[in-house]
Amino acid sequence: MTEWFKVGKIVNTHGVRGEVRVISSTDFAEERYAKGTELMIRLEDKEIPVIVAHHRTHKNFDLLQFEGYPSINEVEKFKGSQLFVSGEYLEDLNEGEFYYHEIIGCTVVTEDEEELGIVKEIIETGANDVWVIQRKGGGKDVLIPYIESVVQEVDVEQKKIHIHLLEGLID
């Protein structure tokens, strides 16, 4: 059975030629959206397989066009849907590199084994990623920079991340 991983969200259409505007949740947009790549659109309770016909970037969005969807009328229904890639397209990463789906859902603990919460989102800032931690027991989310001086160990098998809590990271 093929495992599918989220790579983005279709937020709108673009132009009249069937392009969709995607907010990506992948560091590998060029590979994920390469011409000929099979993606899966999850629209409510349906899964629609599509093949990428064309990819380009515009402002902060990835613009995709799918084979067999030549106009805005065919892609309008995809607005608000999630976009997935098959696990067979994922490549092995170097040590210290992780896919977003491996990090999201991990429990974050301090050096004192105090559980802060769960990684719920990753924000790309350009310089380094920032992991958004949903606090255990509620409260304001914690933003943790993915830098060597903070993130000490990532165990994707155990879904656990150990961090060094720098002064000022938590209010």
Residue pairs with C-beta under 8 A, 6 or more apart in sequence:
2 86
2 87
2 88
3 86
3 87
4 40
4 84
4 85
4 86
4 87
5 84
5 85
5 86
5 87
5 90
5 99
5 101
6 25
6 82
6 83
6 84
6 100
6 101
7 24
7 25
7 26
7 32
7 39
7 83
7 84
7 85
8 22
8 23
8 24
8 25
8 26
8 32
8 62
8 82
8 83
9 22
9 23
9 25
9 80
9 81
9 82
9 83
10 20
10 21
10 22
10 41
10 78
10 79
10 80
10 81
10 82
10 83
11 21
11 22
11 23
11 61
11 79
11 80
12 20
12 21
12 79
13 19
13 20
13 21
13 72
13 75
13 76
13 79
14 20
14 21
14 58
14 61
14 63
15 72
16 71
16 72
17 65
17 70
17 71
17 72
18 65
18 66
18 69
18 70
18 71
18 72
18 74
18 75
19 54
19 63
19 64
19 65
19 75
20 63
20 64
20 65
20 66
20 75
20 78
20 79
21 58
21 61
21 62
21 63
22 33
22 61
22 62
22 63
22 64
22 83
23 60
23 61
24 32
24 62
25 100
25 122
26 32
26 85
26 100
27 100
27 124
29 55
29 57
29 62
30 55
31 37
31 89
31 91
32 39
32 85
32 89
33 39
33 52
33 55
33 62
33 64
34 52
34 55
35 52
35 53
35 54
35 55
36 51
36 52
37 51
37 52
37 85
37 89
38 49
38 50
38 51
38 52
38 85
38 86
39 49
39 50
39 51
39 52
39 66
39 83
39 84
39 85
40 47
40 48
40 49
40 50
40 83
40 84
40 85
40 86
41 47
41 48
41 49
41 50
41 78
41 81
41 82
41 83
41 84
42 48
42 81
42 82
42 83
42 84
43 77
43 78
43 81
44 81
48 78
50 66
50 67
50 68
50 69
51 66
51 67
51 68
52 64
52 65
52 66
52 67
53 65
53 66
53 67
54 64
54 65
55 62
55 63
55 64
55 65
56 62
56 63
57 63
66 75
68 74
69 75
90 99
93 99
98 154
98 156
100 122
102 156
103 119
103 122
103 131
103 154
103 156
103 161
104 119
104 120
104 121
104 122
105 118
105 119
105 159
106 118
106 119
106 154
106 156
106 159
106 160
106 161
107 115
107 117
107 118
107 159
107 160
107 161
108 115
108 116
108 117
108 118
108 119
108 131
108 133
108 142
108 144
108 161
108 163
109 115
109 116
109 160
109 161
109 162
109 163
110 116
110 162
110 163
110 164
110 165
111 152
111 162
111 163
111 164
111 165
115 136
116 133
116 135
116 136
116 142
116 163
116 170
117 133
117 134
117 135
117 136
117 142
118 133
118 134
118 136
119 131
119 132
119 133
119 134
119 161
120 132
120 133
120 134
120 141
121 131
121 132
122 129
122 130
122 131
122 132
123 129
123 130
123 131
123 132
123 143
128 145
128 146
128 147
129 145
129 146
130 143
130 144
130 145
130 146
131 143
131 144
131 145
131 146
132 141
132 142
132 143
133 141
133 142
133 143
133 144
134 141
135 141
135 142
140 171
142 169
142 170
143 169
144 150
144 151
144 163
144 169
149 164
149 166
150 163
150 164
150 165
150 166
150 169
151 161
151 162
151 163
152 162
152 163
152 164
153 161
153 162
154 161
154 162
155 161
155 162
